[in-house]
């Protein structure tokens, strides 16, 4: 069983027959690969990329928002505006209440209380924040974020402190507002932020675990 997670920037391909799932390929979103298995399940936040995969694998199962999720969704949540990746990350949880923090192109916070998804918050991720900054202030392009003093002594340290602590402190404050939930992290930017993030559990392939659990109920 192969799971394909089509993200905004990268597409990740997992072997879902293993427990936990194993990442076997990472490619830029928009590209496809020849896969040996015909048993394929796809999650996508990019319809154009999804259609490319379906051209090659028309019998693949496409994950939609009306799947049999292992959690409830609060009635005031507009489900049709919620990314499939968010739902899969929540589906991969092994606890009933958590702040699920997805650290990718965007930093996405998902509030789950007593097995019910209540909604959340979305902000640019660390790379998107840096790219946005230098697009408006191109003179800073020569300075790459560098960890140092909280009070940056160089432009590199100041950019790091501004961008990275914006992420960490926002997550911490947001969690205080929603009730100090256990934090579950996933996503590739975790390794950039882990030294300063609030305490939590890191599950690198949480979305793949959610796909695996979902497939077992189809």
N, C-alpha and C positions, 0 to 999 in steps of 0.2 A: 504494500500500500504506500503510495507516494502522495505527500501533501505539498502543495505549491502555495506559498504566501507571497502575493504580489503587493509590494509596498510602493510608496511614493518614489523611492530612490533605488532600492534593491529588491530583487525577487529571490526568496529563499526556498530551497527545495529540500524536503525532509523525507527520511525513511520512517514512516509511521508504524511499521511492523515491529519496531524496537521500542523498548520501554526503559528509559524515556526515549522519545523520538531523537533521531540523529540527523544533524544538518549535513547534507551531502554536497550541495552546490549553493553558491551565491553568485548571482549575475545581475548586471544592470537591468532595471525594469525597462521593458520594451524588447528585450531579447528572449529567445526560447532555446530549449535544448531537446535533443533526442533522448527519450526516456525508455527504458526497457519494459517498465510495467505499464499495463493498460488500466490498472486500478488506481485512478487518480482523483483527488479531491482538491479543489482550488478555492482559495479565498483571495479577493482582490479589492483594492481601493482605486484601481485604474482600469476603466472599462476598455480603453483601446488596447492595453496590454493583455487584458483578459481575452479579448476577441482573437488576438494572435495565437494564444495558447489553444483556444477552442478550434481554431482552424486545423491544428495538428492533432488535437485530442477531443473530437466532438462528443465523445461519450463520457467525458469527465464529469464528475459531480461538482456543481458550482454551489458554494455556500451562500445562502440568502438570509435575510433577516427573520424569516418566518420558520427557521429551523427549530427542532426540539431542544432548546437550550436547557442546561441543567440549573438555571437560576430564573428568578422572576424579574420582570421589568416593570418599574413603577408606571402607573397609568398616565401620568403627566409627562413622561418622556416621549419625545417625538422620535420614535424608533427609526423612521425612514431617513433621518439625518445623522444617525449614529453609524460610524464606520464598522464594517465587518471585523476588522482587526481588533477593535475594542471589545466587541462581543465575544470573540474567540479568546482573548486574554482573560476575560472574566470567567468564561467557561472552563478555563484551565485551572482555576483556583481549587485548592483543597481545604479552604477555610470559608466560613459563611460571611464574615465581615472583613473588609480590607479596603485600603486605598491602593488601587492598582495604578502604578506609575509606569507609563510607557515612554522610554527615552529614545526617540528616533529623530526623524526629520522635524517632527513636532514633539513637544513634551505634553503628554495627555494624562490627565488625572481622572480616574474613574472611582466613584464612590459606591461601594457595595456594603449594605447593612442587612444582616439577617437574610442572606441569600437573595437580596433584591437590589437590582441596579437602579440607582437614584438619579444618575447623570454625572456631570463632572465639569472639567475645565480643559481648555486647549491653549497652548502658547507655542511660539517658535522654539525649536530645539536649540542647542548651543551653536551648532554650525549655522543654522538659519539666522540666529541673532547676530553672529559675527558677519555673515554675508550681507545682512541688512545694514549693519553699521558701516561697513566699508563702501557699500553702494551709495550711502549718503555722505560719507566722509572719506573719500578715496585716499587722503593723506595718511590714514591709519592702516592702509593695506600692507605697509612694510613692517607692521608690528603684529606678530603672532602671539596669541594668549600664552602666557607663561606663569605657572604657579609660583607664588612667592609670598610676600607679606600681604595680610588682609588690606593694609593701606599700601597700595601699590607704589613702589619706589621707582619704577620704570613704566613706560607706556604699555609694555607687554604685560607686566604684573597688574597694572590698572585695568586693562581690558579683561584679563582673566578674572580679577576680582569682581568687575562689573557684570560680566556675562554669567560666569559659573555660579557666583553666589546669588545672583538673581534667581537662578533655577533652584538651588538648594534651599534658600530661605523662603521662596514662594511655596515649595512643596511642604516645608515644615509649618509655615503659617496656615496654609490651606488645610492641612491635616488637623491643626488645632481647632479651626473653625468647624470642621465637620465631625469632630468628636474623638480625635486622637486614636484613629484606627490603626491596626497593624498595617505596615506598608509592605507591598510586594512590588519589586522593581523588575522590569524586563526591558530589552532594547539595547542596541549597540552603543549608545552614548553612556551607558552605565559606567564603563571603565574610565571614561574621562572625568566623571563626577564622583566616583565612589568614595574618595577621600573626604569629601565635604558633605555628602548627603546625610539626611536624618537616618537613624538606624532602621533597617528593614531587611527583608529576605530577597535575594536576587535569584530569579529563575530565568535563565537566558532564553529558553525556547518555550515560553509560556503559551504563545499563540499556537505552536505546534501541538502542545499538550491539549489545548482546547480543541483543535481539529481532531486529534485522536479520540478524545472523549465523545465528541459530537458524532464522529463516524460510527462509533460502537452503538449508537442509538438510532441510526438510520435504517 
